[in-house]
Amino acid sequence: VFCISYGYFVYDLYKNIFHHGGAAFIAHGIFCIIIYSVFTFQPCGQRLGIACLLFEGSTVWLHTYAFLYYNGYVRLAGYVRLIFAMAFFVIRIIFGLYITVEGFDVLVFRKIFWKVDVSCCQTWPVSIGLFLNILFHLLNFHWFGKIVEKALESVKSGQNIATLEKGKELDFDKYRNAALKQGKLE
């Protein structure tokens, strides 16, 4: 599982550097490669690494939403959009907070002991991994705030939260297309 995911992040980083990514996407790719490298190659980090990898479970719903929307299934895409928001909250906020606290309890405070001897883990890679985990967790709070903001904006405008007008450009395409027009992307 780690090898497939690791390969995806290397591919994604390549794609963002050479084709159509901005600085934020490039930084995300680099940090993902670092955090999964740290957790994959530390005996005590594999449990945390696979738990952090589960955060990507919400991404499946985001891409399914875009796929359905661009293929004309606007109503169904709208409902998948709601599932994405709920999955993001449960996986990245609730579960993510649990994993972050557990990581510190095990690797820093030594309050919880697994069947793995954590004394064999080097301090600096684990510190980097935990620091990046906190950064990603804060980023998840930021993005969830954006998701809630978008939902509230839809409610205030009287628009059905679950649907979009057919043919309307999605937010992540607006950012990419604006960067293309400014010559920031190829």
FIKOLZA-1660 file (N, C-alpha, C; in steps of 0.1 Angstrom, whole numbers, plus 5000, padded with zeros to 4 digits):
% residues 186
   i   px   py   pz ch aa at
   1 5008 4988 5000  A  V  N
   1 5000 5000 5000  A  V CA
   1 5009 5013 5000  A  V  C
   2 5019 5012 5008  A  F  N
   2 5028 5024 5009  A  F CA
   2 5035 5026 4995  A  F  C
   3 5039 5016 4989  A  C  N
   3 5046 5017 4976  A  C CA
   3 5037 5023 4965  A  C  C
   4 5025 5019 4965  A  I  N
   4 5015 5024 4955  A  I CA
   4 5013 5039 4958  A  I  C
   5 5010 5042 4970  A  S  N
   5 5008 5056 4974  A  S CA
   5 5020 5065 4972  A  S  C
   6 5031 5059 4976  A  Y  N
   6 5044 5067 4974  A  Y CA
   6 5046 5070 4959  A  Y  C
   7 5044 5060 4951  A  G  N
   7 5045 5062 4937  A  G CA
   7 5035 5072 4931  A  G  C
   8 5023 5072 4937  A  Y  N
   8 5014 5083 4933  A  Y CA
   8 5019 5097 4936  A  Y  C
   9 5024 5098 4948  A  F  N
   9 5028 5111 4952  A  F CA
   9 5041 5116 4944  A  F  C
  10 5049 5106 4941  A  V  N
  10 5061 5110 4932  A  V CA
  10 5055 5114 4918  A  V  C
  11 5046 5107 4913  A  Y  N
  11 5040 5111 4900  A  Y CA
  11 5033 5124 4901  A  Y  C
  12 5025 5126 4912  A  D  N
  12 5018 5139 4913  A  D CA
  12 5028 5150 4915  A  D  C
  13 5039 5148 4922  A  L  N
  13 5049 5159 4923  A  L CA
  13 5055 5162 4909  A  L  C
  14 5058 5152 4902  A  Y  N
  14 5063 5154 4888  A  Y CA
  14 5054 5162 4880  A  Y  C
  15 5041 5158 4880  A  K  N
  15 5031 5164 4872  A  K CA
  15 5029 5179 4876  A  K  C
  16 5029 5182 4889  A  N  N
  16 5028 5195 4894  A  N CA
  16 5040 5204 4891  A  N  C
  17 5052 5198 4891  A  I  N
  17 5064 5206 4888  A  I CA
  17 5064 5210 4873  A  I  C
  18 5062 5200 4865  A  F  N
  18 5064 5202 4851  A  F CA
  18 5052 5205 4842  A  F  C
  19 5040 5204 4848  A  H  N
  19 5028 5206 4840  A  H CA
  19 5019 5217 4845  A  H  C
  20 5012 5215 4855  A  H  N
  20 5002 5224 4859  A  H CA
  20 4999 5226 4874  A  H  C
  21 5010 5226 4882  A  G  N
  21 5008 5228 4896  A  G CA
  21 5014 5241 4901  A  G  C
  22 5008 5246 4911  A  G  N
  22 5013 5258 4917  A  G CA
  22 5023 5255 4929  A  G  C
  23 5028 5265 4935  A  A  N
  23 5037 5263 4946  A  A CA
  23 5031 5254 4958  A  A  C
  24 5018 5257 4960  A  A  N
  24 5011 5249 4971  A  A CA
  24 5010 5235 4968  A  A  C
  25 5007 5231 4955  A  F  N
  25 5006 5217 4952  A  F CA
  25 5020 5210 4952  A  F  C
  26 5030 5218 4948  A  I  N
  26 5044 5212 4948  A  I CA
  26 5048 5210 4962  A  I  C
  27 5046 5220 4971  A  A  N
  27 5049 5218 4985  A  A CA
  27 5042 5206 4991  A  A  C
  28 5029 5205 4988  A  H  N
  28 5021 5193 4993  A  H CA
  28 5027 5180 4989  A  H  C
  29 5031 5179 4976  A  G  N
  29 5037 5167 4971  A  G CA
  29 5050 5164 4978  A  G  C
  30 5059 5174 4980  A  I  N
  30 5072 5172 4987  A  I CA
  30 5069 5167 5001  A  I  C
  31 5060 5174 5008  A  F  N
  31 5058 5171 5022  A  F CA
  31 5052 5157 5023  A  F  C
  32 5043 5153 5014  A  C  N
  32 5037 5139 5015  A  C CA
  32 5048 5129 5013  A  C  C
  33 5057 5131 5003  A  I  N
  33 5068 5122 5001  A  I CA
  33 5077 5121 5014  A  I  C
  34 5079 5132 5020  A  I  N
  34 5088 5132 5032  A  I CA
  34 5081 5125 5043  A  I  C
  35 5068 5128 5046  A  I  N
  35 5061 5122 5057  A  I CA
  35 5060 5107 5055  A  I  C
  36 5057 5102 5043  A  Y  N
  36 5055 5088 5041  A  Y CA
  36 5069 5081 5041  A  Y  C
  37 5079 5088 5037  A  S  N
  37 5093 5082 5038  A  S CA
  37 5097 5080 5052  A  S  C
  38 5094 5090 5060  A  V  N
  38 5097 5089 5074  A  V CA
  38 5090 5078 5081  A  V  C
  39 5077 5078 5079  A  F  N
  39 5069 5067 5086  A  F CA
  39 5071 5053 5080  A  F  C
  40 5073 5052 5067  A  T  N
  40 5075 5039 5061  A  T CA
  40 5088 5032 5066  A  T  C
  41 5099 5040 5067  A  F  N
  41 5112 5034 5070  A  F CA
  41 5116 5035 5085  A  F  C
  42 5106 5038 5093  A  Q  N
  42 5108 5037 5108  A  Q CA
  42 5100 5026 5113  A  Q  C
  43 5105 5017 5121  A  P  N
  43 5097 5006 5126  A  P CA
  43 5085 5010 5134  A  P  C
  44 5086 5021 5141  A  C  N
  44 5074 5025 5149  A  C CA
  44 5065 5035 5141  A  C  C
  45 5068 5038 5129  A  G  N
  45 5060 5048 5121  A  G CA
  45 5050 5042 5112  A  G  C
  46 5051 5029 5109  A  Q  N
  46 5042 5023 5099  A  Q CA
  46 5027 5024 5103  A  Q  C
  47 5024 5022 5115  A  R  N
  47 5010 5023 5119  A  R CA
  47 5005 5038 5117  A  R  C
  48 5013 5048 5121  A  L  N
  48 5009 5062 5119  A  L CA
  48 5009 5065 5104  A  L  C
  49 5018 5060 5097  A  G  N
  49 5019 5063 5082  A  G CA
  49 5007 5058 5075  A  G  C
  50 5002 5045 5078  A  I  N
  50 4990 5040 5071  A  I CA
  50 4978 5048 5076  A  I  C
  51 4978 5052 5089  A  A  N
  51 4966 5060 5094  A  A CA
  51 4966 5073 5086  A  A  C
  52 4977 5079 5084  A  C  N
  52 4977 5092 5077  A  C CA
  52 4973 5090 5063  A  C  C
  53 4977 5079 5057  A  L  N
  53 4973 5076 5043  A  L CA
  53 4958 5074 5042  A  L  C
  54 4951 5070 5052  A  L  N
  54 4937 5069 5052  A  L CA
  54 4930 5083 5050  A  L  C
  55 4937 5094 5053  A  F  N
  55 4932 5107 5051  A  F CA
  55 4928 5109 5036  A  F  C
  56 4935 5102 5027  A  E  N
  56 4932 5104 5013  A  E CA
  56 4919 5097 5009  A  E  C
  57 4912 5090 5018  A  G  N
  57 4899 5084 5016  A  G CA
  57 4889 5095 5012  A  G  C
  58 4890 5107 5017  A  S  N
  58 4881 5117 5013  A  S CA
  58 4883 5122 4999  A  S  C
  59 4896 5121 4994  A  T  N
  59 4899 5126 4981  A  T CA
  59 4892 5118 4970  A  T  C
  60 4889 5106 4973  A  V  N
  60 4882 5098 4963  A  V CA
  60 4869 5104 4960  A  V  C
  61 4862 5109 4970  A  W  N
  61 4849 5115 4968  A  W CA
  61 4850 5129 4961  A  W  C
  62 4861 5136 4963  A  L  N
  62 4863 5149 4956  A  L CA
  62 4864 5146 4941  A  L  C
  63 4873 5136 4937  A  H  N
  63 4875 5133 4923  A  H CA
  63 4863 5127 4917  A  H  C
  64 4855 5119 4924  A  T  N
  64 4843 5113 4919  A  T CA
  64 4833 5124 4916  A  T  C
  65 4832 5134 4925  A  Y  N
  65 4824 5146 4923  A  Y CA
  65 4827 5153 4910  A  Y  C
  66 4840 5156 4908  A  A  N
  66 4844 5163 4896  A  A CA
  66 4841 5154 4883  A  A  C
  67 4844 5142 4884  A  F  N
  67 4842 5133 4873  A  F CA
  67 4827 5133 4869  A  F  C
  68 4818 5131 4879  A  L  N
  68 4804 5131 4876  A  L CA
  68 4799 5144 4870  A  L  C
  69 4804 5155 4876  A  Y  N
  69 4800 5168 4872  A  Y CA
  69 4803 5171 4857  A  Y  C
  70 4816 5168 4854  A  Y  N
  70 4820 5171 4840  A  Y CA
  70 4815 5161 4830  A  Y  C
  71 4809 5150 4834  A  N  N
  71 4803 5141 4825  A  N CA
  71 4787 5143 4825  A  N  C
  72 4783 5154 4831  A  G  N
  72 4768 5157 4829  A  G CA
  72 4759 5152 4840  A  G  C
  73 4765 5145 4850  A  Y  N
  73 4756 5139 4861  A  Y CA
  73 4756 5149 4872  A  Y  C
  74 4751 5161 4870  A  V  N
  74 4752 5172 4879  A  V CA
  74 4745 5169 4892  A  V  C
  75 4733 5164 4892  A  R  N
  75 4725 5161 4904  A  R CA
  75 4732 5150 4912  A  R  C
  76 4737 5139 4906  A  L  N
  76 4744 5129 4913  A  L CA
  76 4757 5135 4919  A  L  C
  77 4764 5143 4911  A  A  N
  77 4776 5149 4915  A  A CA
  77 4774 5158 4928  A  A  C
  78 4763 5164 4928  A  G  N
  78 4759 5173 4940  A  G CA
  78 4758 5165 4953  A  G  C
  79 4752 5153 4952  A  Y  N
  79 4751 5144 4963  A  Y CA
  79 4765 5139 4967  A  Y  C
  80 4773 5136 4958  A  V  N
  80 4787 5131 4961  A  V CA
  80 4794 5142 4967  A  V  C
  81 4791 5155 4963  A  R  N
  81 4798 5166 4970  A  R CA
  81 4795 5167 4985  A  R  C
  82 4782 5164 4988  A  L  N
  82 4779 5163 5003  A  L CA
  82 4786 5152 5010  A  L  C
  83 4787 5140 5003  A  I  N
  83 4794 5129 5009  A  I CA
  83 4809 5132 5011  A  I  C
  84 4815 5140 5001  A  F  N
  84 4828 5144 5002  A  F CA
  84 4830 5153 5015  A  F  C
  85 4821 5162 5017  A  A  N
  85 4822 5171 5029  A  A CA
  85 4821 5163 5042  A  A  C
  86 4812 5154 5042  A  M  N
  86 4811 5146 5054  A  M CA
  86 4823 5137 5056  A  M  C
  87 4828 5131 5046  A  A  N
  87 4839 5122 5046  A  A CA
  87 4852 5130 5051  A  A  C
  88 4853 5142 5045  A  F  N
  88 4864 5151 5049  A  F CA
  88 4864 5154 5064  A  F  C
  89 4852 5157 5069  A  F  N
  89 4851 5160 5083  A  F CA
  89 4854 5148 5092  A  F  C
  90 4848 5136 5089  A  V  N
  90 4851 5124 5097  A  V CA
  90 4865 5119 5096  A  V  C
  91 4870 5118 5083  A  I  N
  91 4883 5113 5081  A  I CA
  91 4895 5122 5085  A  I  C
  92 4894 5134 5080  A  R  N
  92 4905 5143 5082  A  R CA
  92 4905 5151 5095  A  R  C
  93 4893 5155 5100  A  I  N
  93 4892 5163 5112  A  I CA
  93 4891 5154 5124  A  I  C
  94 4881 5145 5125  A  I  N
  94 4879 5137 5137  A  I CA
  94 4890 5126 5138  A  I  C
  95 4891 5118 5128  A  F  N
  95 4902 5107 5128  A  F CA
  95 4916 5113 5128  A  F  C
  96 4918 5124 5120  A  G  N
  96 4931 5131 5120  A  G CA
  96 4935 5136 5133  A  G  C
  97 4926 5141 5141  A  L  N
  97 4929 5146 5154  A  L CA
  97 4933 5135 5163  A  L  C
  98 4926 5124 5162  A  Y  N
  98 4929 5112 5170  A  Y CA
  98 4943 5107 5167  A  Y  C
  99 4946 5106 5154  A  I  N
  99 4960 5101 5150  A  I CA
  99 4971 5110 5154  A  I  C
 100 4968 5123 5153  A  T  N
 100 4979 5133 5157  A  T CA
 100 4982 5132 5172  A  T  C
 101 4971 5131 5180  A  V  N
 101 4973 5129 5195  A  V CA
 101 4979 5116 5198  A  V  C
 102 4975 5105 5191  A  E  N
 102 4981 5092 5193  A  E CA
 102 4996 5092 5190  A  E  C
 103 4999 5099 5179  A  G  N
 103 5013 5099 5175  A  G CA
 103 5022 5106 5185  A  G  C
 104 5017 5117 5191  A  F  N
 104 5025 5123 5201  A  F CA
 104 5025 5115 5214  A  F  C
 105 5014 5108 5218  A  D  N
 105 5014 5100 5229  A  D CA
 105 5024 5089 5228  A  D  C
 106 5025 5083 5217  A  V  N
 106 5034 5071 5215  A  V CA
 106 5048 5076 5213  A  V  C
 107 5051 5085 5204  A  L  N
 107 5064 5088 5200  A  L CA
 107 5071 5099 5209  A  L  C
 108 5063 5107 5215  A  V  N
 108 5069 5118 5223  A  V CA
 108 5068 5116 5238  A  V  C
 109 5055 5114 5242  A  F  N
 109 5052 5113 5256  A  F CA
 109 5054 5098 5261  A  F  C
 110 5054 5089 5252  A  R  N
 110 5055 5074 5256  A  R CA
 110 5045 5070 5265  A  R  C
 111 5032 5075 5264  A  K  N
 111 5021 5072 5273  A  K CA
 111 5014 5059 5268  A  K  C
 112 5014 5056 5255  A  I  N
 112 5008 5044 5249  A  I CA
 112 5019 5036 5244  A  I  C
 113 5019 5023 5247  A  F  N
 113 5029 5014 5242  A  F CA
 113 5023 5004 5232  A  F  C
 114 5028 5004 5220  A  W  N
 114 5024 4993 5211  A  W CA
 114 5033 4981 5213  A  W  C
 115 5031 4971 5205  A  K  N
 115 5040 4960 5205  A  K CA
 115 5053 4962 5199  A  K  C
 116 5055 4975 5193  A  V  N
 116 5068 4978 5187  A  V CA
 116 5076 4986 5197  A  V  C
 117 5088 4983 5198  A  D  N
 117 5097 4991 5207  A  D CA
 117 5101 5004 5200  A  D  C
 118 5095 5015 5205  A  V  N
 118 5097 5028 5198  A  V CA
 118 5111 5034 5201  A  V  C
 119 5119 5027 5210  A  S  N
 119 5132 5032 5213  A  S CA
 119 5142 5030 5201  A  S  C
 120 5138 5022 5191  A  C  N
 120 5146 5020 5179  A  C CA
 120 5144 5030 5169  A  C  C
 121 5135 5039 5171  A  C  N
 121 5132 5050 5161  A  C CA
 121 5142 5062 5163  A  C  C
 122 5147 5067 5152  A  Q  N
 122 5156 5078 5154  A  Q CA
 122 5147 5091 5156  A  Q  C
 123 5153 5100 5164  A  T  N
 123 5145 5111 5169  A  T CA
 123 5142 5121 5157  A  T  C
 124 5152 5124 5149  A  W  N
 124 5150 5135 5139  A  W CA
 124 5139 5131 5128  A  W  C
 125 5139 5119 5123  A  P  N
 125 5129 5116 5113  A  P CA
 125 5115 5116 5119  A  P  C
 126 5114 5111 5131  A  V  N
 126 5101 5111 5138  A  V CA
 126 5096 5125 5141  A  V  C
 127 5105 5134 5145  A  S  N
 127 5102 5148 5147  A  S CA
 127 5097 5154 5135  A  S  C
 128 5104 5152 5124  A  I  N
 128 5099 5157 5111  A  I CA
 128 5086 5152 5107  A  I  C
 129 5084 5139 5109  A  G  N
 129 5071 5133 5106  A  G CA
 129 5059 5139 5114  A  G  C
 130 5062 5141 5127  A  L  N
 130 5051 5146 5136  A  L CA
 130 5049 5161 5133  A  L  C
 131 5059 5169 5129  A  F  N
 131 5058 5183 5126  A  F CA
 131 5049 5184 5113  A  F  C
 132 5053 5176 5103  A  L  N
 132 5045 5176 5090  A  L CA
 132 5030 5172 5093  A  L  C
 133 5029 5162 5101  A  N  N
 133 5015 5158 5105  A  N CA
 133 5007 5169 5110  A  N  C
 134 5013 5177 5119  A  I  N
 134 5006 5189 5125  A  I CA
 134 5003 5199 5114  A  I  C
 135 5013 5202 5105  A  L  N
 135 5010 5211 5094  A  L CA
 135 4999 5206 5085  A  L  C
 136 4999 5193 5082  A  F  N
 136 4988 5188 5074  A  F CA
 136 4974 5189 5081  A  F  C
 137 4975 5186 5094  A  H  N
 137 4962 5187 5102  A  H CA
 137 4957 5201 5102  A  H  C
 138 4966 5211 5104  A  L  N
 138 4961 5225 5103  A  L CA
 138 4956 5229 5090  A  L  C
 139 4962 5224 5079  A  L  N
 139 4958 5226 5066  A  L CA
 139 4944 5220 5064  A  L  C
 140 4942 5208 5070  A  N  N
 140 4928 5202 5069  A  N CA
 140 4918 5211 5075  A  N  C
 141 4921 5217 5087  A  F  N
 141 4911 5226 5093  A  F CA
 141 4909 5238 5084  A  F  C
 142 4919 5243 5077  A  H  N
 142 4917 5254 5068  A  H CA
 142 4908 5250 5057  A  H  C
 143 4911 5238 5050  A  W  N
 143 4902 5234 5039  A  W CA
 143 4888 5231 5044  A  W  C
 144 4886 5225 5056  A  F  N
 144 4873 5223 5060  A  F CA
 144 4865 5236 5062  A  F  C
 145 4872 5246 5067  A  G  N
 145 4866 5259 5068  A  G CA
 145 4861 5264 5055  A  G  C
 146 4869 5262 5044  A  K  N
 146 4865 5266 5031  A  K CA
 146 4853 5258 5026  A  K  C
 147 4853 5245 5029  A  I  N
 147 4841 5237 5026  A  I CA
 147 4829 5242 5032  A  I  C
 148 4829 5245 5045  A  V  N
 148 4818 5250 5053  A  V CA
 148 4814 5264 5047  A  V  C
 149 4824 5272 5044  A  E  N
 149 4821 5286 5039  A  E CA
 149 4814 5285 5025  A  E  C
 150 4818 5275 5017  A  K  N
 150 4811 5273 5004  A  K CA
 150 4797 5268 5006  A  K  C
 151 4795 5259 5016  A  A  N
 151 4781 5254 5019  A  A CA
 151 4772 5266 5024  A  A  C
 152 4778 5274 5033  A  L  N
 152 4770 5285 5038  A  L CA
 152 4767 5295 5027  A  L  C
 153 4776 5297 5018  A  E  N
 153 4774 5306 5007  A  E CA
 153 4763 5301 4998  A  E  C
 154 4762 5288 4996  A  S  N
 154 4751 5282 4988  A  S CA
 154 4738 5284 4995  A  S  C
 155 4738 5282 5008  A  V  N
 155 4725 5283 5015  A  V CA
 155 4720 5298 5015  A  V  C
 156 4729 5307 5017  A  K  N
 156 4725 5321 5017  A  K CA
 156 4720 5326 5004  A  K  C
 157 4726 5320 4993  A  S  N
 157 4721 5324 4980  A  S CA
 157 4709 5317 4975  A  S  C
 158 4704 5308 4983  A  G  N
 158 4692 5300 4980  A  G CA
 158 4695 5289 4970  A  G  C
 159 4708 5286 4967  A  Q  N
 159 4711 5275 4959  A  Q CA
 159 4711 5262 4967  A  Q  C
 160 4707 5252 4960  A  N  N
 160 4707 5238 4966  A  N CA
 160 4722 5235 4969  A  N  C
 161 4726 5232 4981  A  I  N
 161 4739 5228 4984  A  I CA
 161 4745 5217 4976  A  I  C
 162 4736 5207 4973  A  A  N
 162 4741 5195 4966  A  A CA
 162 4743 5197 4951  A  A  C
 163 4738 5208 4945  A  T  N
 163 4739 5208 4931  A  T CA
 163 4746 5221 4926  A  T  C
 164 4750 5221 4914  A  L  N
 164 4756 5233 4907  A  L CA
 164 4749 5234 4894  A  L  C
 165 4750 5246 4888  A  E  N
 165 4744 5248 4875  A  E CA
 165 4753 5240 4865  A  E  C
 166 4747 5233 4856  A  K  N
 166 4754 5226 4846  A  K CA
 166 4763 5236 4838  A  K  C
 167 4775 5232 4835  A  G  N
 167 4784 5240 4828  A  G CA
 167 4792 5250 4836  A  G  C
 168 4789 5252 4848  A  K  N
 168 4796 5261 4857  A  K CA
 168 4810 5255 4860  A  K  C
 169 4820 5264 4860  A  E  N
 169 4834 5260 4863  A  E CA
 169 4835 5257 4878  A  E  C
 170 4842 5246 4881  A  L  N
 170 4844 5242 4895  A  L CA
 170 4855 5251 4901  A  L  C
 171 4855 5253 4914  A  D  N
 171 4865 5261 4920  A  D CA
 171 4879 5258 4917  A  D  C
 172 4883 5245 4918  A  F  N
 172 4897 5241 4916  A  F CA
 172 4901 5244 4901  A  F  C
 173 4891 5244 4892  A  D  N
 173 4894 5247 4878  A  D CA
 173 4896 5262 4877  A  D  C
 174 4889 5270 4884  A  K  N
 174 4890 5285 4884  A  K CA
 174 4905 5289 4887  A  K  C
 175 4910 5283 4898  A  Y  N
 175 4924 5286 4902  A  Y CA
 175 4934 5282 4891  A  Y  C
 176 4932 5270 4886  A  R  N
 176 4941 5265 4876  A  R CA
 176 4941 5273 4863  A  R  C
 177 4929 5276 4859  A  N  N
 177 4927 5284 4847  A  N CA
 177 4932 5298 4848  A  N  C
 178 4930 5304 4860  A  A  N
 178 4936 5318 4863  A  A CA
 178 4951 5318 4862  A  A  C
 179 4957 5307 4868  A  A  N
 179 4972 5306 4868  A  A CA
 179 4976 5304 4853  A  A  C
 180 4969 5296 4845  A  L  N
 180 4973 5294 4831  A  L CA
 180 4973 5308 4824  A  L  C
 181 4962 5316 4826  A  K  N
 181 4961 5329 4819  A  K CA
 181 4972 5338 4823  A  K  C
 182 4977 5337 4836  A  Q  N
 182 4987 5346 4840  A  Q CA
 182 5001 5341 4836  A  Q  C
 183 5002 5329 4830  A  G  N
 183 5014 5324 4825  A  G CA
 183 5022 5317 4836  A  G  C
 184 5016 5314 4848  A  K  N
 184 5023 5308 4859  A  K CA
 184 5024 5293 4857  A  K  C
 185 5015 5287 4848  A  L  N
 185 5015 5273 4845  A  L CA
 185 5017 5271 4830  A  L  C
 186 5021 5259 4827  A  E  N
 186 5022 5255 4813  A  E CA
 186 5009 5252 4807  A  E  C
% end
